[in-house]
Amino acid sequence: MTKSELFAVMVGGLASIAGASLAGYVGFGIPLPYLIAASFMAVP
């Protein structure tokens, strides 16, 4: 597996984990616009 293929697999995996955790927070009742705003504020 080349470096670019490994990178693509890792990005896909981490994105799916992030999406699942975002859905979990929405399931707890946190408003989605708040979560999206927090995601943008957390960008380095």
Jmol script that loads the backbone (N, CA, C; Angstrom):
load data "model"
ATOM      1  N   MET A   1       0.851  -1.171   0.000  1.00  0.00           N
ATOM      2  CA  MET A   1       0.000   0.000   0.000  1.00  0.00           C
ATOM      3  C   MET A   1       0.904   1.244   0.000  1.00  0.00           C
ATOM      4  N   THR A   2       0.620   2.158  -0.890  1.00  0.00           N
ATOM      5  CA  THR A   2       1.438   3.363  -0.968  1.00  0.00           C
ATOM      6  C   THR A   2       1.047   4.335   0.150  1.00  0.00           C
ATOM      7  N   LYS A   3       1.867   5.352   0.324  1.00  0.00           N
ATOM      8  CA  LYS A   3       1.573   6.338   1.363  1.00  0.00           C
ATOM      9  C   LYS A   3       0.255   7.058   1.103  1.00  0.00           C
ATOM     10  N   SER A   4      -0.005   7.362  -0.161  1.00  0.00           N
ATOM     11  CA  SER A   4      -1.248   8.077  -0.466  1.00  0.00           C
ATOM     12  C   SER A   4      -2.474   7.194  -0.224  1.00  0.00           C
ATOM     13  N   GLU A   5      -2.368   5.915  -0.519  1.00  0.00           N
ATOM     14  CA  GLU A   5      -3.487   5.006  -0.259  1.00  0.00           C
ATOM     15  C   GLU A   5      -3.716   4.853   1.240  1.00  0.00           C
ATOM     16  N   LEU A   6      -2.643   4.723   1.999  1.00  0.00           N
ATOM     17  CA  LEU A   6      -2.762   4.617   3.450  1.00  0.00           C
ATOM     18  C   LEU A   6      -3.388   5.882   4.031  1.00  0.00           C
ATOM     19  N   PHE A   7      -2.962   7.027   3.522  1.00  0.00           N
ATOM     20  CA  PHE A   7      -3.530   8.298   3.976  1.00  0.00           C
ATOM     21  C   PHE A   7      -5.025   8.365   3.681  1.00  0.00           C
ATOM     22  N   ALA A   8      -5.427   7.929   2.494  1.00  0.00           N
ATOM     23  CA  ALA A   8      -6.840   7.951   2.125  1.00  0.00           C
ATOM     24  C   ALA A   8      -7.661   7.041   3.036  1.00  0.00           C
ATOM     25  N   VAL A   9      -7.129   5.876   3.375  1.00  0.00           N
ATOM     26  CA  VAL A   9      -7.835   4.956   4.269  1.00  0.00           C
ATOM     27  C   VAL A   9      -7.961   5.560   5.662  1.00  0.00           C
ATOM     28  N   MET A  10      -6.886   6.180   6.144  1.00  0.00           N
ATOM     29  CA  MET A  10      -6.923   6.772   7.482  1.00  0.00           C
ATOM     30  C   MET A  10      -7.891   7.955   7.547  1.00  0.00           C
ATOM     31  N   VAL A  11      -7.900   8.785   6.514  1.00  0.00           N
ATOM     32  CA  VAL A  11      -8.815   9.927   6.494  1.00  0.00           C
ATOM     33  C   VAL A  11     -10.261   9.443   6.465  1.00  0.00           C
ATOM     34  N   GLY A  12     -10.542   8.434   5.657  1.00  0.00           N
ATOM     35  CA  GLY A  12     -11.896   7.892   5.604  1.00  0.00           C
ATOM     36  C   GLY A  12     -12.336   7.304   6.933  1.00  0.00           C
ATOM     37  N   GLY A  13     -11.439   6.593   7.586  1.00  0.00           N
ATOM     38  CA  GLY A  13     -11.768   6.007   8.884  1.00  0.00           C
ATOM     39  C   GLY A  13     -12.027   7.055   9.945  1.00  0.00           C
ATOM     40  N   LEU A  14     -11.158   8.049  10.016  1.00  0.00           N
ATOM     41  CA  LEU A  14     -11.337   9.097  11.020  1.00  0.00           C
ATOM     42  C   LEU A  14     -12.578   9.940  10.735  1.00  0.00           C
ATOM     43  N   ALA A  15     -12.894  10.152   9.462  1.00  0.00           N
ATOM     44  CA  ALA A  15     -14.100  10.914   9.124  1.00  0.00           C
ATOM     45  C   ALA A  15     -15.357  10.154   9.539  1.00  0.00           C
ATOM     46  N   SER A  16     -15.346   8.838   9.378  1.00  0.00           N
ATOM     47  CA  SER A  16     -16.525   8.068   9.781  1.00  0.00           C
ATOM     48  C   SER A  16     -16.683   8.064  11.299  1.00  0.00           C
ATOM     49  N   ILE A  17     -15.572   8.026  12.027  1.00  0.00           N
ATOM     50  CA  ILE A  17     -15.641   8.102  13.490  1.00  0.00           C
ATOM     51  C   ILE A  17     -16.172   9.464  13.921  1.00  0.00           C
ATOM     52  N   ALA A  18     -15.692  10.527  13.272  1.00  0.00           N
ATOM     53  CA  ALA A  18     -16.156  11.872  13.616  1.00  0.00           C
ATOM     54  C   ALA A  18     -17.643  12.027  13.319  1.00  0.00           C
ATOM     55  N   GLY A  19     -18.092  11.477  12.212  1.00  0.00           N
ATOM     56  CA  GLY A  19     -19.512  11.552  11.882  1.00  0.00           C
ATOM     57  C   GLY A  19     -20.368  10.796  12.878  1.00  0.00           C
ATOM     58  N   ALA A  20     -19.878   9.655  13.328  1.00  0.00           N
ATOM     59  CA  ALA A  20     -20.636   8.871  14.304  1.00  0.00           C
ATOM     60  C   ALA A  20     -20.708   9.591  15.647  1.00  0.00           C
ATOM     61  N   SER A  21     -19.618  10.220  16.062  1.00  0.00           N
ATOM     62  CA  SER A  21     -19.652  10.947  17.331  1.00  0.00           C
ATOM     63  C   SER A  21     -20.540  12.186  17.225  1.00  0.00           C
ATOM     64  N   LEU A  22     -20.542  12.838  16.061  1.00  0.00           N
ATOM     65  CA  LEU A  22     -21.430  13.982  15.854  1.00  0.00           C
ATOM     66  C   LEU A  22     -22.887  13.539  15.948  1.00  0.00           C
ATOM     67  N   ALA A  23     -23.207  12.412  15.346  1.00  0.00           N
ATOM     68  CA  ALA A  23     -24.570  11.887  15.430  1.00  0.00           C
ATOM     69  C   ALA A  23     -24.928  11.517  16.871  1.00  0.00           C
ATOM     70  N   GLY A  24     -23.952  11.019  17.610  1.00  0.00           N
ATOM     71  CA  GLY A  24     -24.197  10.702  19.018  1.00  0.00           C
ATOM     72  C   GLY A  24     -24.518  11.933  19.843  1.00  0.00           C
ATOM     73  N   TYR A  25     -23.778  13.018  19.606  1.00  0.00           N
ATOM     74  CA  TYR A  25     -24.060  14.261  20.324  1.00  0.00           C
ATOM     75  C   TYR A  25     -25.436  14.816  19.963  1.00  0.00           C
ATOM     76  N   VAL A  26     -25.805  14.711  18.698  1.00  0.00           N
ATOM     77  CA  VAL A  26     -27.143  15.150  18.288  1.00  0.00           C
ATOM     78  C   VAL A  26     -28.192  14.274  18.973  1.00  0.00           C
ATOM     79  N   GLY A  27     -27.885  12.991  19.116  1.00  0.00           N
ATOM     80  CA  GLY A  27     -28.802  12.094  19.807  1.00  0.00           C
ATOM     81  C   GLY A  27     -28.986  12.446  21.275  1.00  0.00           C
ATOM     82  N   PHE A  28     -27.965  13.045  21.890  1.00  0.00           N
ATOM     83  CA  PHE A  28     -28.080  13.488  23.280  1.00  0.00           C
ATOM     84  C   PHE A  28     -28.895  14.767  23.412  1.00  0.00           C
ATOM     85  N   GLY A  29     -29.216  15.398  22.269  1.00  0.00           N
ATOM     86  CA  GLY A  29     -30.062  16.580  22.311  1.00  0.00           C
ATOM     87  C   GLY A  29     -29.334  17.892  22.116  1.00  0.00           C
ATOM     88  N   ILE A  30     -28.057  17.853  21.781  1.00  0.00           N
ATOM     89  CA  ILE A  30     -27.315  19.088  21.526  1.00  0.00           C
ATOM     90  C   ILE A  30     -27.681  19.574  20.124  1.00  0.00           C
ATOM     91  N   PRO A  31     -28.051  20.839  19.985  1.00  0.00           N
ATOM     92  CA  PRO A  31     -28.452  21.359  18.661  1.00  0.00           C
ATOM     93  C   PRO A  31     -27.308  21.277  17.649  1.00  0.00           C
ATOM     94  N   LEU A  32     -27.629  20.837  16.451  1.00  0.00           N
ATOM     95  CA  LEU A  32     -26.626  20.657  15.404  1.00  0.00           C
ATOM     96  C   LEU A  32     -25.900  21.950  15.040  1.00  0.00           C
ATOM     97  N   PRO A  33     -26.576  23.109  14.962  1.00  0.00           N
ATOM     98  CA  PRO A  33     -25.816  24.339  14.648  1.00  0.00           C
ATOM     99  C   PRO A  33     -24.733  24.648  15.681  1.00  0.00           C
ATOM    100  N   TYR A  34     -24.970  24.305  16.955  1.00  0.00           N
ATOM    101  CA  TYR A  34     -23.949  24.521  17.980  1.00  0.00           C
ATOM    102  C   TYR A  34     -22.739  23.630  17.720  1.00  0.00           C
ATOM    103  N   LEU A  35     -22.995  22.388  17.330  1.00  0.00           N
ATOM    104  CA  LEU A  35     -21.897  21.460  17.075  1.00  0.00           C
ATOM    105  C   LEU A  35     -21.092  21.872  15.848  1.00  0.00           C
ATOM    106  N   ILE A  36     -21.775  22.350  14.820  1.00  0.00           N
ATOM    107  CA  ILE A  36     -21.071  22.801  13.618  1.00  0.00           C
ATOM    108  C   ILE A  36     -20.233  24.031  13.937  1.00  0.00           C
ATOM    109  N   ALA A  37     -20.785  24.957  14.723  1.00  0.00           N
ATOM    110  CA  ALA A  37     -20.021  26.145  15.113  1.00  0.00           C
ATOM    111  C   ALA A  37     -18.804  25.759  15.944  1.00  0.00           C
ATOM    112  N   ALA A  38     -18.960  24.803  16.843  1.00  0.00           N
ATOM    113  CA  ALA A  38     -17.831  24.355  17.654  1.00  0.00           C
ATOM    114  C   ALA A  38     -16.773  23.681  16.793  1.00  0.00           C
ATOM    115  N   SER A  39     -17.191  22.970  15.760  1.00  0.00           N
ATOM    116  CA  SER A  39     -16.234  22.334  14.860  1.00  0.00           C
ATOM    117  C   SER A  39     -15.407  23.376  14.121  1.00  0.00           C
ATOM    118  N   PHE A  40     -16.046  24.454  13.670  1.00  0.00           N
ATOM    119  CA  PHE A  40     -15.307  25.511  12.979  1.00  0.00           C
ATOM    120  C   PHE A  40     -14.383  26.267  13.928  1.00  0.00           C
ATOM    121  N   MET A  41     -14.812  26.441  15.176  1.00  0.00           N
ATOM    122  CA  MET A  41     -13.964  27.148  16.134  1.00  0.00           C
ATOM    123  C   MET A  41     -12.765  26.312  16.561  1.00  0.00           C
ATOM    124  N   ALA A  42     -12.854  24.995  16.433  1.00  0.00           N
ATOM    125  CA  ALA A  42     -11.766  24.118  16.850  1.00  0.00           C
ATOM    126  C   ALA A  42     -10.698  23.941  15.783  1.00  0.00           C
ATOM    127  N   VAL A  43     -10.917  24.482  14.590  1.00  0.00           N
ATOM    128  CA  VAL A  43      -9.929  24.346  13.516  1.00  0.00           C
ATOM    129  C   VAL A  43      -8.689  25.140  13.894  1.00  0.00           C
ATOM    130  N   PRO A  44      -7.524  24.505  13.828  1.00  0.00           N
ATOM    131  CA  PRO A  44      -6.300  25.239  14.223  1.00  0.00           C
ATOM    132  C   PRO A  44      -5.915  26.332  13.254  1.00  0.00           C
TER     133      PRO A  44
END
end "model"
wireframe off; spacefill off
backbone 0.3
color backbone group
